[in-house]
């Protein structure tokens, strides 16, 4: 059958212009093929093998290169090769590739087939013995190749989706950068005071939860020129004005908060206490591939956050991006007429929390010592009337701290007028 194919392919007019590669698994058989087909009139065949020596059949790299050059120059028209010709060599373009037998590997199948059809049309012929393992090898390679292309298509779709997301995100980042630059140029020139006069711009003030100090965002906020103060916040992670608070979550943390139910309770509290609650989701991970949650469940939570609770859901890529966005929002919030911003946490929910909040403002007290003081004295009035000795009975309140508290409580208020 091979001789018949070669006789048909190489005629008087095509023998000097056509090039053919015959692939065979074994050297001994390849040598036999060369011997047999060289008996045909228009066939000039050479054996192309690797460097390993076996009864004198090995070819050095120098000899391999010389033979390929001769093949390229049409010194002979049929190259009979083992697997060494499948990859890694500068094999010239050929018109016909013949598989003397099928191979089960889809990779090798593609490599062999790729030796033709590079610059012009080419052909591939596969010889099989009917009713033998050749048929199994042929269809094994065929099905593996189909499966490989199917996986590649799936990857391509994922990469295209990721690229689209990155493009949208890049456009958002560019617009945010331009907005921030515009705000900076405006702040460098002037801002409009309530009386209509040109007045120096007020610095951006941001209150950050003290647990956020290691996130990298605080440093980035300083870099964009914001004035940042760390304080334990009862709700949210960043306060940008008296009516605007930001809850920051990474993509994995957001999905985790859906699973344990935290996100909805947090959203409800934020909406109850602030007019402009914001959720910032930081990270470039795929939101819908985190954990084993159906995408519609995630979409449902996002819809609830925006429609039911009125949260603005924003997306950022990293700490720098988040800091830039926080600075822009804070500037807009704090420049609204009448929207003054003072450093304080959210209004406590209960009388007990308001009492603790008030006592924590005393010198050296804070949230850690406010509870022991109130538990000891029972009320703020009793605390205010306590003497030095009584104050020092509370654990961690020494003479110095007690004097500072009394000095503050008993000092006369000096009016500015």
Wavefront OBJ file of the C-alpha trace (Angstrom):
o trace
v 0.000 0.000 0.000
v 2.854 2.395 0.802
v 4.478 1.798 -2.576
v 1.146 2.431 -4.256
v 0.723 5.772 -2.484
v 4.250 6.886 -3.314
v 3.885 5.926 -6.947
v 0.703 7.990 -7.136
v 2.236 10.988 -5.325
v 5.568 11.069 -7.161
v 5.141 11.209 -10.905
v 7.519 12.284 -13.645
v 6.457 15.906 -13.203
v 6.337 16.043 -9.373
v 9.254 13.843 -8.309
v 11.732 16.738 -8.320
v 9.485 19.245 -6.513
v 7.552 17.240 -3.940
v 8.855 16.279 -0.505
v 7.418 13.472 1.629
v 8.061 12.336 5.219
v 7.240 8.801 6.315
v 7.074 8.325 10.106
v 7.740 4.941 11.668
v 8.143 3.903 15.306
v 11.123 1.568 14.927
v 14.547 1.965 13.312
v 14.729 -1.552 11.919
v 11.389 -1.157 10.199
v 12.327 2.326 8.974
v 15.492 0.932 7.404
v 13.431 -1.785 5.727
v 11.033 0.839 4.350
v 13.922 2.832 2.844
v 15.258 -0.286 1.208
v 11.873 -1.219 -0.285
v 10.721 2.170 -1.577
v 14.069 2.991 -3.163
v 13.216 0.298 -5.697
v 10.515 2.594 -7.071
v 11.443 4.648 -10.077
v 10.776 8.201 -8.864
v 11.616 7.686 -5.184
v 14.886 8.753 -3.590
v 14.670 7.951 0.143
v 16.984 8.466 3.115
v 16.807 7.182 6.696
v 16.672 9.872 9.411
v 17.278 8.629 12.985
v 18.624 9.903 16.279
v 22.175 9.971 17.578
v 22.028 6.731 19.549
v 24.127 4.078 17.886
v 22.548 0.819 16.931
v 24.371 -1.329 14.410
v 25.725 1.778 12.707
v 22.334 3.460 12.184
v 22.871 6.493 14.444
v 23.314 10.005 13.032
v 25.317 12.759 14.694
v 23.880 16.270 14.857
v 26.210 17.331 12.053
v 24.982 14.508 9.809
v 21.359 15.245 10.723
v 21.773 18.889 9.696
v 23.502 17.934 6.457
v 20.727 15.493 5.569
v 18.011 18.082 6.259
v 19.821 20.602 4.068
v 19.914 18.050 1.251
v 16.212 17.351 1.756
v 15.480 21.088 1.629
v 17.474 21.404 -1.617
v 15.538 18.513 -3.234
v 18.583 16.212 -3.385
v 16.129 13.464 -2.388
v 12.346 13.510 -2.041
v 11.409 11.043 0.730
v 12.599 11.217 4.345
v 11.876 8.109 6.412
v 12.125 9.150 10.069
v 11.583 7.880 13.581
v 10.255 10.044 16.448
v 13.397 12.222 16.355
v 11.852 14.192 13.465
v 8.649 14.968 15.369
v 9.928 18.035 17.224
v 12.918 20.249 17.882
v 14.446 20.111 14.383
v 14.255 22.534 11.479
v 12.426 20.192 9.157
v 11.599 21.870 5.832
v 8.005 22.120 4.668
v 6.758 18.916 3.071
v 3.810 18.167 0.799
v 2.791 14.841 2.308
v 3.161 13.186 5.716
v 2.562 9.441 5.943
v 2.067 7.584 9.230
v 3.285 4.042 8.584
v 1.291 3.082 11.689
v -1.039 5.029 14.063
v 0.216 6.283 17.415
v -1.962 6.647 20.559
v -0.443 9.990 21.649
v -2.393 13.082 20.586
v 0.682 15.301 21.087
v 2.884 13.233 18.788
v 0.018 12.983 16.326
v -0.195 16.793 16.141
v 3.585 17.175 15.916
v 3.856 14.760 12.997
v 0.916 16.322 11.203
v 2.401 19.781 11.698
v 5.317 18.971 9.379
v 3.034 19.719 6.437
v 0.587 22.492 5.559
v 2.851 25.277 6.843
v 3.214 27.522 3.785
v 0.881 25.768 1.362
v -1.708 23.035 1.516
v -0.450 19.624 2.568
v -1.812 16.152 3.121
v -1.622 13.516 5.857
v -2.158 9.793 5.317
v -2.397 7.238 8.128
v -1.933 3.552 7.346
v -3.884 1.107 9.519
v -4.289 -2.653 9.554
v -7.978 -3.421 9.836
v -9.036 -5.415 12.888
v -5.777 -4.795 14.791
v -4.644 -2.498 17.601
v -3.879 0.090 14.918
v -7.553 1.058 14.926
v -7.562 1.483 18.703
v -4.417 3.654 18.552
v -5.897 5.838 15.810
v -9.159 6.555 17.615
v -7.403 6.962 20.950
v -5.286 9.789 19.534
v -8.314 11.279 17.772
v -10.472 11.394 20.921
v -7.621 12.693 23.077
v -7.026 15.484 20.581
v -10.706 16.441 20.568
v -10.717 16.514 24.364
v -7.580 18.660 24.401
v -9.115 21.207 22.017
v -12.266 21.256 24.129
v -10.202 22.107 27.221
v -8.361 24.793 25.273
v -11.675 26.342 24.211
v -12.821 26.418 27.831
v -9.569 28.082 28.900
v -9.869 30.577 26.066
v -13.363 31.559 27.196
v -12.159 31.984 30.778
v -9.225 34.140 29.691
v -11.494 36.247 27.478
v -13.858 36.797 30.401
v -10.930 37.669 32.675
v -9.551 40.080 30.070
v -12.923 41.817 29.791
v -13.093 42.175 33.571
v -9.554 43.561 33.656
v -10.381 46.041 30.868
v -13.457 47.264 32.739
v -11.426 47.487 35.924
v -8.612 49.364 34.141
v -11.120 51.875 32.756
v -12.513 52.343 36.245
v -9.016 52.855 37.688
v -8.152 55.391 34.991
v -11.334 57.338 35.659
v -10.640 57.232 39.413
v -7.082 58.497 38.865
v -8.348 61.317 36.662
v -10.963 62.260 39.238
v -8.386 62.297 42.006
v -6.029 64.401 39.880
v -8.878 66.797 39.159
v -9.692 67.031 42.848
v -6.027 67.657 43.665
v -5.729 70.410 41.063
v -8.887 71.987 42.443
v -7.594 71.760 46.014
v -4.306 73.344 44.993
v -6.101 76.351 43.562
v -9.049 77.024 45.831
v -12.345 75.847 47.314
v -15.620 77.714 47.755
v -16.502 78.645 51.337
v -20.068 78.944 52.587
v -19.912 82.706 52.254
v -18.937 82.497 48.589
v -15.361 83.654 49.160
v -12.273 81.795 47.955
v -10.783 79.932 50.926
v -7.924 77.441 51.366
v -8.996 73.855 50.896
v -9.725 71.764 53.998
v -7.552 68.612 54.356
v -9.195 65.232 53.834
v -9.928 63.546 57.170
v -10.498 59.805 57.477
v -11.153 57.795 60.621
v -9.845 54.232 60.270
v -10.543 51.292 62.531
v -7.345 50.489 64.455
v -7.532 46.876 63.241
v -6.891 48.158 59.701
v -3.453 49.586 60.477
v -1.676 46.532 59.058
v -3.662 46.368 55.820
v -1.469 48.744 53.824
v -4.398 51.013 53.033
v -3.578 53.425 55.858
v -0.087 54.003 54.451
v -1.540 54.577 50.995
v -3.997 57.094 52.476
v -1.107 59.091 53.902
v 0.558 58.973 50.486
v -2.473 60.580 48.817
v -2.438 63.359 51.406
v -5.253 62.288 53.718
v -5.217 62.964 57.457
v -5.839 59.586 59.102
v -6.647 58.759 62.705
v -6.853 55.228 64.076
v -9.669 54.398 66.467
v -11.757 51.347 67.277
v -14.990 51.676 65.272
v -18.203 49.994 66.353
v -19.345 49.684 62.732
v -17.426 49.687 59.479
v -13.728 50.001 58.759
v -13.430 53.619 57.563
v -15.499 56.707 58.377
v -15.349 59.317 55.619
v -17.893 61.752 57.069
v -20.505 61.869 59.783
v -22.929 60.135 57.392
v -20.605 57.942 55.330
v -18.997 54.709 56.514
v -17.150 52.060 54.506
v -17.100 48.325 55.159
v -14.053 46.788 53.439
v -13.936 43.136 52.444
v -11.618 41.058 50.320
v -13.298 38.850 47.729
v -12.792 35.620 49.763
v -13.954 37.358 52.959
v -17.101 38.597 51.215
v -17.995 35.064 50.137
v -17.238 33.739 53.643
v -19.535 36.403 55.117
v -22.336 35.163 52.852
v -21.883 31.620 54.149
v -21.924 32.562 57.844
v -24.621 35.239 57.404
v -22.518 38.164 58.657
v -22.912 40.333 55.585
v -26.663 40.907 55.868
v -26.590 41.731 59.589
v -23.672 44.118 59.000
v -25.528 45.774 56.129
v -28.648 46.223 58.264
v -26.671 47.936 61.054
v -24.804 50.168 58.606
v -28.033 51.303 56.972
v -29.681 52.025 60.333
v -26.863 54.281 61.536
v -25.495 55.938 58.386
v -27.055 57.738 55.473
v -24.336 56.706 52.999
v -23.090 53.176 53.777
v -20.592 51.720 51.294
v -19.217 48.222 50.762
v -15.831 48.022 49.025
v -14.795 44.628 47.696
v -11.012 44.517 47.250
v -9.139 42.004 45.095
v -8.981 40.709 41.538
v -10.094 37.148 42.328
v -13.099 35.719 40.524
v -16.053 36.318 42.848
v -18.006 33.348 41.513
v -15.253 30.740 41.830
v -14.744 31.177 45.595
v -15.988 28.256 47.670
v -18.876 26.111 46.418
v -21.648 28.693 46.184
v -23.999 28.962 43.242
v -23.424 32.238 41.340
v -27.119 33.118 41.657
v -26.806 33.030 45.459
v -24.001 35.596 45.281
v -25.977 37.737 42.847
v -28.967 37.561 45.180
v -26.907 38.884 48.102
v -25.510 41.711 45.952
v -29.047 42.637 44.898
v -30.208 42.617 48.533
v -27.309 44.828 49.611
v -28.032 47.453 46.971
v -31.831 47.352 46.675
v -32.974 46.405 50.186
v -30.269 48.000 52.321
v -29.180 50.767 49.939
v -25.463 50.000 50.137
v -23.197 51.177 47.345
v -21.063 48.179 46.315
v -17.723 49.232 44.799
v -14.801 47.164 43.563
v -11.068 47.864 43.903
v -7.991 45.942 42.834
v -5.535 46.489 45.706
v -4.681 48.674 48.710
v -3.506 51.585 46.569
v -6.683 51.530 44.521
v -8.806 51.360 47.683
v -6.985 54.298 49.288
v -7.459 56.439 46.170
v -11.171 55.659 46.118
v -11.560 56.384 49.854
v -9.807 59.729 49.399
v -12.106 60.707 46.524
v -15.275 59.798 48.436
v -14.075 61.511 51.628
v -13.292 64.703 49.731
v -16.707 64.780 48.106
v -18.461 64.020 51.399
v -16.567 66.589 53.443
v -16.943 69.383 50.899
v -20.741 69.139 50.893
v -22.192 72.324 52.466
v -23.046 71.741 56.106
v -21.588 68.247 56.136
v -19.030 68.760 58.901
v -16.910 65.844 59.997
v -15.553 65.282 63.481
v -13.493 62.332 64.657
v -15.950 60.148 66.531
v -17.323 56.694 66.223
v -20.882 55.760 65.382
v -23.564 56.730 67.900
v -23.863 53.896 70.464
v -26.967 51.786 70.318
v -27.727 51.582 74.062
v -27.433 53.672 77.234
v -24.685 51.338 78.460
v -22.665 51.926 75.301
v -23.160 55.693 75.509
v -21.893 55.626 79.114
v -18.821 53.621 78.102
v -18.264 55.956 75.161
v -18.296 59.038 77.385
v -15.993 57.575 80.062
v -13.542 56.264 77.448
v -12.787 59.893 76.496
v -11.172 60.549 79.908
v -7.335 60.800 79.912
v -5.655 57.393 79.602
v -8.909 55.438 79.881
v -10.131 54.309 76.478
v -12.477 51.397 75.897
v -10.387 48.968 77.978
v -10.783 50.838 81.300
v -14.189 52.459 80.816
v -16.055 49.282 81.823
v -14.081 48.643 85.073
v -14.605 52.281 86.119
v -18.351 52.175 85.521
v -18.671 48.782 87.203
v -16.837 50.125 90.259
v -18.704 53.444 90.637
v -22.077 52.396 89.224
v -22.748 55.693 87.419
v -20.943 58.538 85.680
v -22.067 60.926 88.439
v -20.372 58.819 91.144
v -17.237 58.628 88.991
v -17.137 62.408 88.590
v -17.465 62.913 92.365
v -14.812 60.328 93.316
v -11.620 61.451 95.066
v -8.071 60.337 94.264
v -8.079 57.435 96.701
v -11.350 56.062 95.397
v -10.203 56.289 91.776
v -7.030 54.353 92.572
v -9.050 51.436 93.919
v -9.893 50.525 90.328
v -7.400 48.114 88.761
v -4.847 49.777 86.442
v -5.728 53.278 87.689
v -2.641 54.684 89.408
v -2.037 58.023 91.100
v -0.885 59.739 87.901
v -3.898 58.655 85.889
v -6.279 59.509 88.754
v -4.835 63.053 89.001
v -5.207 63.567 85.238
v -8.871 62.535 85.441
v -9.586 64.860 88.372
v -7.694 67.724 86.751
v -9.837 67.430 83.624
v -13.113 67.160 85.548
v -12.393 70.048 87.937
v -10.634 72.460 85.555
v -12.431 75.750 84.840
v -13.579 76.149 81.223
v -11.831 79.146 79.727
v -14.078 80.730 77.139
v -12.418 82.131 74.012
v -14.301 85.440 74.425
l 1 2 3 4 5 6 7 8 9 10 11 12 13 14 15 16 17 18 19 20 21 22 23 24 25 26 27 28 29 30 31 32 33 34 35 36 37 38 39 40 41 42 43 44 45 46 47 48 49 50 51 52 53 54 55 56 57 58 59 60 61 62 63 64 65 66 67 68 69 70 71 72 73 74 75 76 77 78 79 80 81 82 83 84 85 86 87 88 89 90 91 92 93 94 95 96 97 98 99 100 101 102 103 104 105 106 107 108 109 110 111 112 113 114 115 116 117 118 119 120 121 122 123 124 125 126 127 128 129 130 131 132 133 134 135 136 137 138 139 140 141 142 143 144 145 146 147 148 149 150 151 152 153 154 155 156 157 158 159 160 161 162 163 164 165 166 167 168 169 170 171 172 173 174 175 176 177 178 179 180 181 182 183 184 185 186 187 188 189 190 191 192 193 194 195 196 197 198 199 200 201 202 203 204 205 206 207 208 209 210 211 212 213 214 215 216 217 218 219 220 221 222 223 224 225 226 227 228 229 230 231 232 233 234 235 236 237 238 239 240 241 242 243 244 245 246 247 248 249 250 251 252 253 254 255 256 257 258 259 260 261 262 263 264 265 266 267 268 269 270 271 272 273 274 275 276 277 278 279 280 281 282 283 284 285 286 287 288 289 290 291 292 293 294 295 296 297 298 299 300 301 302 303 304 305 306 307 308 309 310 311 312 313 314 315 316 317 318 319 320 321 322 323 324 325 326 327 328 329 330 331 332 333 334 335 336 337 338 339 340 341 342 343 344 345 346 347 348 349 350 351 352 353 354 355 356 357 358 359 360 361 362 363 364 365 366 367 368 369 370 371 372 373 374 375 376 377 378 379 380 381 382 383 384 385 386 387 388 389 390 391 392 393 394 395 396 397 398 399 400 401 402 403 404 405 406 407 408 409 410 411 412 413 414 415 416 417
